[in-house]
Structure formats: C-alpha cells, structure tokens
Amino acid sequence: MSYRELTEIEKGYLAEGGRVFLVGDENEVVILKQGKEPHFIGDQETHEPYKFPTEEIALRNAWDTACLSADKPMVEGVIVGVLVSPPMGTLRP
C-alpha cells in the first residue's frame, strides 16, 4: 500500500500539529500525524486496512471520519469545516 507525496500545504499542516487523510493506491484511507506512524482506517480486531471498492467511497469514508474529529483535519488537501463541502469525484485523472 502506498499513497502520494504530500503537498507543501499538507506538510505545513502536519508541521502545525494537524492530521492529514489521504486515499492510497488501493483505495485505503491513511491518516498521517507528525511524529506518528501512518494509521489506516481498518478492522479494529485484525488491524488490517479496509480496501474500499472505489476511490470515491474511500474519499467519502475519509471525509466522514474527519468530520467526527474536533481538530479539523485535512482530507486530500481540503480542511474539514462546517462551511466546506466534501470533495467529490475521483482524485486521479
């Protein structure tokens, strides 16, 4: 499982203590926080990352999980907030 390189904005957000959610190449959701190992949304018992059927479903799960967080993480370059609509569509051309 791998995910794309962070943008400068995402790197800055991590440096400020924020969390960044990305969708990996196998439609898994990785959560990054500076100084911590990458964490994947997955099965609580086996700790295996979920591989969502489509990129759009993975993105929606990342967004939904981030919306439950008080720290307003960044999802694929968009900071979660009350007035921000979730990104739609695929992430890659």
RAVENHU-V777214 format. One record per helix or strand. SS is the DSSP state (A for helix, B for strand). FROM is the first residue (numbers start at 1). LEN is the number of residues. If there is no record, write none. Layout:
BEGIN
{{SS,FROM,LEN} {SS,FROM,LEN}}
END
This chain:
BEGIN
{{A,8,8} {B,19,5} {B,29,5} {B,39,2} {B,42,1} {B,49,1} {A,55,13} {B,74,2} {B,78,2}}
END
